[in-house]
Amino acid sequence: MLLAKVTGAVVATRKHETLTGAKLLVVQPEGAGPVVAVDRLGAGIGDTVLVALGSAARVAVGDRMSVDAAVVGIVDSVEEK
């Protein structure tokens, strides 16, 4: 899982049928390039989110959806020690 900041949204009028109705967000993990993630939680631009990748993302949104990244949490706060 990654912590990432939501930086934008993706609009795709033509996409795989399993993505119909899916909200796609651009998320920016620290120290990595941007990633497009499916969001079923209602995250918005500026939110910090938890992102699952690979098979964990498919499990989070349902095995039938073609995804490699999914928002699995909207972060309220982070405390580092």
Helices and strands as residue ranges (DSSP letters): E 2-10, G 17-19, E 23-29, E 35-39, E 48-53, H 55-61, E 69-74
